[in-house]
Amino acid sequence: MTALDSLFSPELRKRLLALRRDLHRNPELSMKEEKTAQRLHDELASLKPASLERVAGTGVVARFKGKDPKAPVVAVRGDIDALPIQEATGLDYSSQVPGVMHACGHDVHATWAVGAAHLLAANPPAGDVVILLQPAEEEGEGAAKMIEAGALKGVHAVVGGHVDRRFLVGQVLAEVGPVNAAADMFEIELVGVGSHGARPHEGADPIVGMGSLIGELQTIISRRLNPSVAAVVSIGEARAGSAPNVIPDRAFISGTIRSFDPESRELLHHEVKRIAESVALVHRLTANVKLEKGSPPVVNQEKSVDWARKAVTSLLGGAALAQLGFLNMGGEDFAYYLEKVPGCFIRVGAREKGGEVIPAHSSRFYADDGAIFVGAAVLAETARNAAKELAR
């Protein structure tokens, strides 16, 4: 038995598993998490926190008293929204909402935040702990809304995490440096002149221009960015036309830009706009370009990572600490919290022994139940360590 196993009574395990299944069966999209928020609110209310409120529409914030009211306050964050994907896991607690599922593990994140609350309420740390149950992570807006609503007021540090089926249950990643990329979006509308498909010379074809633009945008990474720098420009949507014999008057593409440093981020934005306008000019089109900055990169500082590494080692042993081995290009709006206070973002193994690696945002994605207890215990202990270190 590890130190982690002794933390969860059979009753608490049963309670957390029931919560996770309830959340998974009843997923809700970003900023529509009304039933989810109420369920989590009621669960935290049973622990009698010092304060408990709904904020930012569908967010929940609970504060639990520590041993010393003057000690630093640490927040534990769990995100709660689902994705517009039809579930195909075959789980007996699969989503009952058509076209919506927890394909990124936020049902587990919300549950382990509640689990951490149980552990911290039963054995209070030095300072108060704030549990942040955040909406709309998938849209990259929830953290900013929580901050705007005052959820970080009086908080000195924040910890959070994400499930990852590339790693086994019991493995935890706590790494220094960038662990998530900046996640930006672009939309490009090419406006031409519609015509009959038999007489293209009478119009200005935006579909041909779109085809050229799709190829040219891929040269940004290969020819404009230093090869030693990691970044991505991906097109996720392309649409135009309504009939096979009609050349439409406009075409549309949208996509995502991922980067880790301000200079690369600026270059990528500049090049998307420049190439779109240049390609449009060649094809006698007009390019309407919209660039939107999303969440910044998540960058863990060494001092904050030490809080988590000590927690993992004390609970699971040093062998539980795993390494990702490459830069993760996924976005995460936890970055907004780190712009305000120190903190650490970890990854928690979620694959059962013998299970396959299933990517997040897949219709087959699920996290093994064991990740709930690892995440809850490690985040709770990380919060304890943070409070101790910050008090020195």
ChimeraX attribute file (.defattr): number of C-alpha atoms within 10 A of each C-alpha:
attribute: neighborCount
match mode: 1-to-1
recipient: residues
	/A:1	6
	/A:2	10
	/A:3	12
	/A:4	16
	/A:5	13
	/A:6	10
	/A:7	16
	/A:8	17
	/A:9	10
	/A:10	9
	/A:11	9
	/A:12	14
	/A:13	16
	/A:14	11
	/A:15	14
	/A:16	22
	/A:17	18
	/A:18	13
	/A:19	20
	/A:20	21
	/A:21	19
	/A:22	17
	/A:23	29
	/A:24	27
	/A:25	19
	/A:26	20
	/A:27	29
	/A:28	26
	/A:29	20
	/A:30	22
	/A:31	19
	/A:32	16
	/A:33	22
	/A:34	15
	/A:35	14
	/A:36	23
	/A:37	25
	/A:38	15
	/A:39	15
	/A:40	20
	/A:41	20
	/A:42	11
	/A:43	17
	/A:44	23
	/A:45	15
	/A:46	9
	/A:47	15
	/A:48	13
	/A:49	18
	/A:50	12
	/A:51	12
	/A:52	18
	/A:53	12
	/A:54	15
	/A:55	21
	/A:56	20
	/A:57	17
	/A:58	23
	/A:59	29
	/A:60	25
	/A:61	24
	/A:62	24
	/A:63	22
	/A:64	23
	/A:65	19
	/A:66	21
	/A:67	12
	/A:68	13
	/A:69	11
	/A:70	11
	/A:71	18
	/A:72	23
	/A:73	30
	/A:74	32
	/A:75	28
	/A:76	25
	/A:77	27
	/A:78	27
	/A:79	28
	/A:80	33
	/A:81	33
	/A:82	28
	/A:83	23
	/A:84	18
	/A:85	17
	/A:86	18
	/A:87	23
	/A:88	15
	/A:89	16
	/A:90	9
	/A:91	13
	/A:92	8
	/A:93	14
	/A:94	20
	/A:95	24
	/A:96	14
	/A:97	16
	/A:98	11
	/A:99	13
	/A:100	21
	/A:101	35
	/A:102	32
	/A:103	27
	/A:104	23
	/A:105	28
	/A:106	28
	/A:107	29
	/A:108	34
	/A:109	26
	/A:110	28
	/A:111	30
	/A:112	29
	/A:113	28
	/A:114	28
	/A:115	26
	/A:116	27
	/A:117	27
	/A:118	24
	/A:119	19
	/A:120	22
	/A:121	19
	/A:122	10
	/A:123	11
	/A:124	19
	/A:125	27
	/A:126	23
	/A:127	23
	/A:128	27
	/A:129	30
	/A:130	28
	/A:131	26
	/A:132	27
	/A:133	29
	/A:134	32
	/A:135	34
	/A:136	25
	/A:137	24
	/A:138	19
	/A:139	16
	/A:140	23
	/A:141	19
	/A:142	27
	/A:143	27
	/A:144	20
	/A:145	19
	/A:146	24
	/A:147	16
	/A:148	13
	/A:149	15
	/A:150	13
	/A:151	25
	/A:152	21
	/A:153	10
	/A:154	13
	/A:155	18
	/A:156	18
	/A:157	25
	/A:158	29
	/A:159	29
	/A:160	25
	/A:161	25
	/A:162	22
	/A:163	26
	/A:164	26
	/A:165	24
	/A:166	18
	/A:167	21
	/A:168	22
	/A:169	25
	/A:170	23
	/A:171	24
	/A:172	32
	/A:173	24
	/A:174	26
	/A:175	24
	/A:176	16
	/A:177	14
	/A:178	17
	/A:179	26
	/A:180	25
	/A:181	27
	/A:182	26
	/A:183	24
	/A:184	21
	/A:185	18
	/A:186	20
	/A:187	19
	/A:188	22
	/A:189	22
	/A:190	27
	/A:191	22
	/A:192	23
	/A:193	16
	/A:194	18
	/A:195	18
	/A:196	14
	/A:197	16
	/A:198	10
	/A:199	11
	/A:200	14
	/A:201	10
	/A:202	12
	/A:203	17
	/A:204	21
	/A:205	25
	/A:206	29
	/A:207	23
	/A:208	12
	/A:209	23
	/A:210	25
	/A:211	12
	/A:212	16
	/A:213	21
	/A:214	16
	/A:215	10
	/A:216	14
	/A:217	21
	/A:218	16
	/A:219	14
	/A:220	18
	/A:221	17
	/A:222	10
	/A:223	9
	/A:224	13
	/A:225	15
	/A:226	11
	/A:227	10
	/A:228	6
	/A:229	11
	/A:230	18
	/A:231	22
	/A:232	16
	/A:233	21
	/A:234	15
	/A:235	17
	/A:236	9
	/A:237	11
	/A:238	16
	/A:239	13
	/A:240	17
	/A:241	16
	/A:242	9
	/A:243	9
	/A:244	9
	/A:245	12
	/A:246	15
	/A:247	25
	/A:248	23
	/A:249	19
	/A:250	23
	/A:251	22
	/A:252	19
	/A:253	19
	/A:254	18
	/A:255	16
	/A:256	20
	/A:257	24
	/A:258	26
	/A:259	25
	/A:260	23
	/A:261	16
	/A:262	12
	/A:263	9
	/A:264	18
	/A:265	19
	/A:266	11
	/A:267	13
	/A:268	23
	/A:269	19
	/A:270	12
	/A:271	16
	/A:272	23
	/A:273	19
	/A:274	15
	/A:275	17
	/A:276	24
	/A:277	19
	/A:278	15
	/A:279	21
	/A:280	23
	/A:281	13
	/A:282	11
	/A:283	18
	/A:284	18
	/A:285	22
	/A:286	19
	/A:287	24
	/A:288	15
	/A:289	18
	/A:290	14
	/A:291	18
	/A:292	13
	/A:293	15
	/A:294	19
	/A:295	22
	/A:296	26
	/A:297	27
	/A:298	26
	/A:299	21
	/A:300	22
	/A:301	17
	/A:302	14
	/A:303	14
	/A:304	24
	/A:305	23
	/A:306	19
	/A:307	25
	/A:308	30
	/A:309	23
	/A:310	18
	/A:311	22
	/A:312	28
	/A:313	16
	/A:314	15
	/A:315	21
	/A:316	22
	/A:317	16
	/A:318	14
	/A:319	11
	/A:320	18
	/A:321	18
	/A:322	18
	/A:323	13
	/A:324	14
	/A:325	6
	/A:326	8
	/A:327	14
	/A:328	14
	/A:329	20
	/A:330	14
	/A:331	23
	/A:332	25
	/A:333	26
	/A:334	30
	/A:335	25
	/A:336	21
	/A:337	22
	/A:338	21
	/A:339	12
	/A:340	14
	/A:341	13
	/A:342	19
	/A:343	31
	/A:344	31
	/A:345	28
	/A:346	21
	/A:347	22
	/A:348	27
	/A:349	25
	/A:350	30
	/A:351	25
	/A:352	18
	/A:353	10
	/A:354	7
	/A:355	12
	/A:356	10
	/A:357	15
	/A:358	16
	/A:359	15
	/A:360	18
	/A:361	17
	/A:362	18
	/A:363	21
	/A:364	17
	/A:365	20
	/A:366	29
	/A:367	25
	/A:368	20
	/A:369	18
	/A:370	17
	/A:371	28
	/A:372	28
	/A:373	24
	/A:374	26
	/A:375	31
	/A:376	30
	/A:377	29
	/A:378	30
	/A:379	31
	/A:380	30
	/A:381	23
	/A:382	28
	/A:383	33
	/A:384	24
	/A:385	22
	/A:386	31
	/A:387	24
	/A:388	16
	/A:389	14
	/A:390	15
	/A:391	13
	/A:392	7
